[in-house]
Amino acid sequence: MTLDLDMPARHRPEMSGSMSRTTGNLPPCPVIRTPRLTLRPHVLSDAEAITASLCDFDVARMLLRVPQPYHPGDARDWLETEANGDTAWNAAITGKGGAHIGVVSIERQRNAWHLGYWLNRQAWGRSIMSEAAWALIDAFFRERPDSTVRSGVFADNTASLKVQAKLGFTISGISDVYVPARGATVNRIETHLTRDAFTPARS
């Protein structure tokens, strides 16, 4: 399935392939094209780029399940066991020339759908994650229009909170979570998004 998106959504994307709403699972991760990006399923050759990005402590410190140091074997293990499946869309974010610059995902955890994402440091500050997250969420709500997407942001990650606010997420609570990369417990702002509240991302 391939989607071509023009953001904001002045023109609805054309979709190829069938999308079943009859089970709790998702169809394969789609390929989605936006004005600047292509989101696609991961492949094993992405391991090198993933490792290079997540070796950066300033990236890893904002993620819940990423150890430090991060090794090539960690990336390969994730790609082989978790990157693709029928309960998750883990999309590679690629820019010009097809370079892997991050991940945006929607996956089923504890009977709820959760949004997660990260970007290589070199891609920060250009509204790339707003564009990528909007595109994947838009595709997800076409598949699961009655679902709620949940997420969370560490309290010191103001940039990520701004991304979610632009998309229409609402704060639903605060929790304490242990972050392996920091070796410490931090405050996590819990958020959620419904289709009715979902808004196009704008820079």
N, C-alpha and C positions, 0 to 999 in steps of 0.2 A: 504494500500500500504506500502510495506517495501523495503527500499534500504539498501544495504550493500556496504559501501565505503571503499576503500583502498587508503589512501592519501599518496603522490599525486596520480593523477588519472592514474596509470599505467594500471589498469583494470577497464573497465566501469562497473558500478553497474547493477545488475539485478533488474528489477522492476516488481512488481506484481500489478495487478489492472489496470483499465483503467484510462486515464487522458484526459479529453476533453479540446480542445483548441477553442471551438466554442463559448464560452461566456466570459464575463469579470470577471467571478467568478473563484475561485480555487476549486479543489477537496478537500476532507478532508485532514487535516495536516497529512503528511506521518510519518511513523516510519523510522528513518534513523540510521544505525549503522556505526560507524567509528572505527578505532583501539582502541580508548580509551573511546568513548562516545556512548550513545544512545540518540537520539532526538526523542521525542514522543509528542502526544497531551497531554494537561493538563487535570488533574482530580481535583475534589474539595478537595481531601486530600492533594494536594500540597500547600494549603493555609498556613499551619504552616511554611513550609520551605521558602516560598516566603516572609512571614512576617519577619522571622528571618533575611533574607538577606537584605531586604529593610529598616529595622530599622537601619541599619548601614549608618550613614550619608555620609561616604566616597563613598558608592555605590550610594545612592540616589542623591547626589549633582551633579552627572554626567548625570542625567536623566531628561528629559524635563517635564514629567507629573506625577512625584511621589511626594506626599506631605511628610512633616515631622512634627510630628512623623507619622509613618506608622503603622496602626492598623490591626489586623486580619480581621476586617470587610472590610477594603479596599481590601485585597487580595480576600476575598470571593466575593465581588461585581465584581471585575475584572474577576474572574473565571466564574461567572454566566452570565456576560453580554458581555464580550469582548474576552475571551480567545480562543473561538472556533467559527468559522463561515466560510462563503464561500467567504469572502473578506480578509481573513488573515490566515497565518500560524503562530501561536504563539507556538513554540516548547519548551517544557521543556528540558533543558540540564541535563542529568543524568550521573553520573560517576559510579565507582565501587559500587556494591551493590544496584544500582538504586537510590542513593541519588540525590535529586533535588539540583543542584548547580547554576542554572541560566536560562535565557530565551534568545532565539534568534528568531526574528520574521520578517516576510515580510508581510506587510499589505497595503491595498489600502487606500490612503488618498488624497482627492482633485484630483482625477483622475490620481494618480501616485502611483507606488509601492515604499514602503519605508522599509528599513532595520533598525531594532532596536535590542539592545541586552544589557544584563548586566550579571555579574558573582558575586557570593558570594566571599567575600574577600579571603577566604581560597583557592580559585581556581586561584587566580591571579598568573601571572609570569610563567605559564607553557604552554603557547601557546594554551590553551584550547579554547579560543574564536576564534582564527584563524581557528582551526579545525572545530568548530561547525558552524561558519558563512560560511565557504567554503562549507560545506556539504549541508546546507539549500539553499544557492544560486545556487549551482550546480543542485539541484532538481528543483528549481524554473525555471531556464533557460531551463530545459527540458520541462517544462510545458508552459512557455512563452518565447520562444527564441528571439522574436523580441522586448521584453520589455526592459526598462531601470530601474534599481534599484537606488533609491535615498536614501541618508542618511545624517547624519550631526554629527559633533563632536564639543564639546565645545573646545575653543581655548587652554584651560589649560589641556586637556586630551590627552597628547602626546601618551600614550599607545594605546588608541583607534585609533588615527590617523595612527599609525604604522600598526595596524591590517588591516585597510582599504587600506593602500598603498600596502601591500602584496597581497591583493585580486585583485588589479587593479583599485580601485576607483580613480577618478580624481576630484580635487577641482574645483568647479564651482562658488563659491562666498562666501560671508560672510554676516551673518544677525545678528541682535540683538534679543534675545529671553529672556522672563522672566522665571526663574527657581524657582518653588515653594519651593523646598527644601532649596534653598539658600536665598529666599526672595529678589532676585536681578536679574538685567538684565545682561546677559553675551554675549560675542561674540560666534557665532556658525559658524563653517566652514562647508559649504554645499558641498556635494560630490555626484557623480553619477557613475554608472557602467553599461557598456553594455556587452553583451555576448562576443563580440570580444576582449574586454579588460580584461575579467575575467581570472585570473591566479590561479593555485593551491596555497594554503597557505603553507608556509614553516616556520619552527621555526627559 
